[in-house]
Amino acid sequence: MRIEEATNSGELEVVKSSILYNMGEEPNELLLVPDNMGELIVPLTDQITLKLIGHPKLTKLDVDRCYFLKPRRRGMAITCKSNARFLIVKINPIYAGDICRDLCEVSHSIHSMDLSKDSLRKLKKLKKEGGRVVENILRSESVITDSVTTTLNTTVVSSIERIKHTSGIIKVRDIYHSLNVSKSKLEQHFNKKIGLTPKEFCKIEKINYFINLYREDEDQNLTELTYKCGYYDQSHLIKDFRYFLDVSPKKFFASTYIA
C-alpha cells in the first residue's frame, strides 16, 4: 500500500491530505485510528467500503461522490480493490458540526455531500497532491466555506488546545475548572461542535500519543512508555486498544495495513 501525505495549514486548516493506493492483487484493508479530526473521503477510481468498529453495517462509498465524517469515537476499516485510489482529507474538528449540519447522513456518522464536477475533475487529475491544492479545491465548495466563516466556540477551542498540549493526559475536571465552566456546559459545547465528549477526545489523543511514540522507537521499554502516556498499567492500554481498534497492541503493530 502506498500512502502520500502533504501537510498544510491555512484558512481551512486542512491538516493532512493523503492519496492512498492499494498495490496488491487482492482486496486490501486499511485500519484507521480515530484521531479527533474531521475526515473528507473521496473515492477517485473505485467504490470503497467502510466499517466503523462497533457497528456491524458496511457502508459503500461510491466513486464521484464525497463523504464527510465527524471525528470518530472508534477506529474504522476501509476495504477496497487492488489499485484503488482515494483521497482522505483531515479537517480541523471545530468545523465538523457545522459542515454536517446541512448534509444527508447515509450511515452512522457518515454524511454524503456533493462536490462540483470541476472539483472532482481536478481531484482525479492529481497524481501527487499537495495540501494547498486540495485546500483550494475545497475552498470553492460552499458547504465547507460556509462552515469556516462560522463563529468559533472559544470554550471548545481552548479545551482542545489544553488537551492537545498535554497529549490527552489531563483530567476533564481540570479543563472545565481552568475555563470556569460547568462540566455539563463543556460537554454540551463539545457534543454540538465536535460530536465527542471531552473525555473521549482526551482518550483518543492519548492513544495516538502512544502509537506515535512507539513507532519512533519500537525497542523502547513498553512498561515505561505505558506510564509516560498516562496509562495506569498495560491492562488499561490493552483495554483502550481493543475498544478503539478491536485488536491488541501486538496485533495492531504487526499489521501491514495500518494508518
Residue, then its C-alpha position, 0 to 999 in steps of 0.5 A: m500500500r502506498i500512502e502520500e501525505a502533504t501537510n498544510s495549514g491555512e484558512l481551512e486548516v486542512v491538516k493532512s491530505s493523503i492519496l492512498y493506493n492499494m498495490g496488491e492483487e487482492p482486496n486490501e484493508l486499511l485500519l484507521v485510528p480515530d484521531n479527533m479530526g474531521e475526515l473528507i473521503v473521496p473515492l477517485t477510481d473505485q467504490i470503497t467500503l467502510k466499517l466503523i468498529g462497533h457497528p456491524k453495517l458496511t457502508k459503500l462509498d461510491v466513486d464521484r461522490c464525497y463523504f464527510l465524517k465527524p471525528r470518530r469515537r472508534g477506529m474504522a476499516i476501509t476495504c477496497k480493490s487492488n489499485a484503488r485510489f482515494l483521497i482522505v482529507k483531515i479537517n480541523p474538528i471545530y468545523a465538523g458540526d457545522i459542515c454536517r449540519d446541512l448534509c444527508e447522513v447515509s450511515h452512522s456518522i457518515h454524511s454524503m455531500d456533493l462536490s462540483k464536477d470541476s472539483l472532482r475533475k481536478l481531484k482525479k487529475l492529481k497524481k501527487e497532491g499537495g495540501r494547498v491544492v486540495e485546500n483550494i479545491l475545497r475552498s470553492e465548495s460552499v458547504i465547507t466555506d460556509s462552515v469556516t466563516t462560522t463563529l468559533n466556540t472559544t470554550v471548545v477551542s481552548s479545551i482542545e488546545r489544553i488537551k492537545h498540549t498535554s497529549g490527552i493526559i489531563k483530567v476533564r475536571d481540570i479543563y472545565h475548572s481552568l475555563n470556569v465552566s460547568k462540566s455539563k456546559l463543556e460537554q454540551h459545547f463539545n457534543k454540538k461542535i465536535g460530536l465527542t465528549p471531552k473525555e473521549f477526545c482526551k482518550i483518543e489523543k492519548i492513544n495516538y500519543f502512544i502509537n506515535l511514540y512507539r513507532e519512533d522507537e519500537d525497542q523502547n521499554l513498553t512498561e515505561l512508555t505505558y506510564k509516560c502516556g498516562y496509562y495506569d498499567q498495560s491492562h488499561l492500554i490493552k483495554d483502550f486498544r481493543y475498544f478503539l481498534d478491536v485488536s491488541p497492541k501486538k496485533f495492531f503493530a504487526s499489521t501491514y495495513i495500518a494508518 
